Amino acid sequence: MAALFEEAAKGSFELAEGELIGGVQERRRLVLEEEDEALLLRRFLSELLYWYDVDRFFTTGIRVISASGKRLEAEAEGRRVEHGPLPKIPMKAVTYHNLTARQEESGEWVATVVFDV
C-alpha cells in the first residue's frame, strides 16, 4: 500500500509544467486517517495539493513511513517558494468521481483517481 501512495504522489506532481527555481528545502510530516483506502488516498493527494496552493510548497518526494487501511504516516520533501513562479500544476482538486483503491489477488495495489483540471 505504501508504494501506491508514493507513486500516486509522484505521478500527480510529474504533471507539473515549468522548472522549480529557488525556494527553501523543507520536510513535512503527514498523518492522516480515513474510513478506507480510497478515501485515504484522496485525502493524501488533496493535502499535497493544498500545500502547493496555500503554502507554495512543491513536493519533490514522498516517503511513506506506515500505511494501513485507514491510517497513513508519511514524510514529504520539497521546496517552499515564497516569491517567484512555481511549476504550474494543471489540477484544481482530487475528486470522488470513480475513486477506487484495492489490493489485487497478486498483492499489488491499484487505484483510480480523477483530478479536476
N, C-alpha and C positions, 0 to 999 in steps of 0.2 A: 504494500500500500504506500510506503514511503516513496518509492520510485514514481508512482502515479502522480503524487503531488509535486515532486521535483520536476518531472517532465512537463506537467501542465503549466507550471510557473515559467519554466524555460521557454516553452512554446509560445506563451502569451506575450512575453517580452521580446521574443525574436521577431515579432510583427512590427516592432518599432522602426521608424524611419528617421535617419539622421544620426549624427555622432554625439556621443556623450563626452562633453568637454568640461573639464574643471570639476568643481564640487568637492565636498568633504566626504571622505570614505567613512562609512558607518556600518555597524552591525546592529540588527534589531531582532528581538526575540518575539515570538508569536505563540500564544497558547490559546487554542480555540476548542469549543465543544459544540456539538450539534446533535440532532436526532439520528442521523445516518451518514453514511459515507458521501453520498451525492451532495447533501446539504453542507457538509463539512468542506468539500472541495469548492463549492460555490462561494462559501464564506471566505475561505482562504484566498482565492483569486480576487474576490471583491476587496479584501483588506489590502492586498498588494496594489490594486488599482487606486484605492483610497489614498494610500501613502504617496503614490505618484501625483494624484490630482491635488491633494491638500498640502502635503509636506514637501512636494517636489523631490521625492526620494525615488530614484530609479533603481530597481532591483537588478543586480547583475549575477546573483547566485543564491540558491536556497539549499539548506541542509536540514533535512527532516531528522529531528532528534528522536521522536517517538510518534507513532501513529497507530490508532486503533479505530474501531468502527465509529466511535463518537468523539474522539479526542485527538488533537494534533498539537504537537510541540515542534517548532521549527525555528531556525535562525536564518535571517535574510542578510545578505551582504549587498551593498550598493553605494550609491553616491547621492548626497543631498546637495542640490544645486540651488543656492539662494538667488542668484542673479544670472541672467543669460538664458539661452534656449536649452530645452531638454529634448531628447529624441521624441518624436511625435508617436504616440500610441493611438492607433485608429479606433480602439474600443471605448465605449462610454460606460458599459455596465456588463456584469455577468448575469445572464437571465436564468429563469427557472424553466424555460421552454426546452422540452426534450432532455432535461437534465438527468443523467444516469451515472452511476459508478458501481461496478460489480466485479467480483472475482470469478474468473473463468475456472473450469474444471482443472485446467493446467496449472492453476495457481496465479496466473498473470491477472493483473488488474486492468480493466478497460473502462473508459468513461466517454460520455458525450457532454460537451459544454458548448452552449451557444452564447456568443457575445453580441451585444447591441453595439453597432458601429455607426 
